[in-house]
Amino acid sequence: MLLQLSSVERRALKARAHALEPVVLVGSAGLTPAVAGEIDRSLTAHALIKVRVLGDDRNGRADILSRICVQLNAAPVQQIGKILVIYRPKPDLPSKPKPHPKRRKAPRALKRSFQNRA
């Protein structure tokens, strides 16, 4: 199942992805389980990633993008040449219990001097 994005969401994600570098490289072997696992880990950590696909087949790159999105329940944001931009929202992780605040010392009393008199 593909995750659907509105045009406003897609535009915002494109702007965020502009400064990113590709984190995963899909080589000549194509989309192997190891590559899919690495893309999954990167999406879990970052939510928005770029993937570089080697090869000159434009239709093959589009096929790889659609397979990644279907397998990993992600949304295709953009495809520019050999660069694919993919988004998947971060999963809601249970929050860690907050540690007890450290006990603070009482504030130090002001010195008695002629400067502190009101």
C-alpha angles and dihedrals in degrees: 000000000000120000109235123220129195119233091253092053091046092051092050091048091050089054092050092047094052094086096042126105122218110271099186130044120206106205135196092291089067127216103350123177089255092054091046089051091051091049089050092052091047092050091049091052100039109015091211120056143161122228124196116214120199119215137069099247108110094191090049091055091049089050091051090050093052093046092050092050094047095045095046100034091241135140125243109233103176144341118205114173108301095347121095122193114206131183133194122164115246113259117252104254120197109261119248116247110261114246118243111267114255116255110255125214118247112263114267115257117247118256115256108245139131090266095064096053117112 
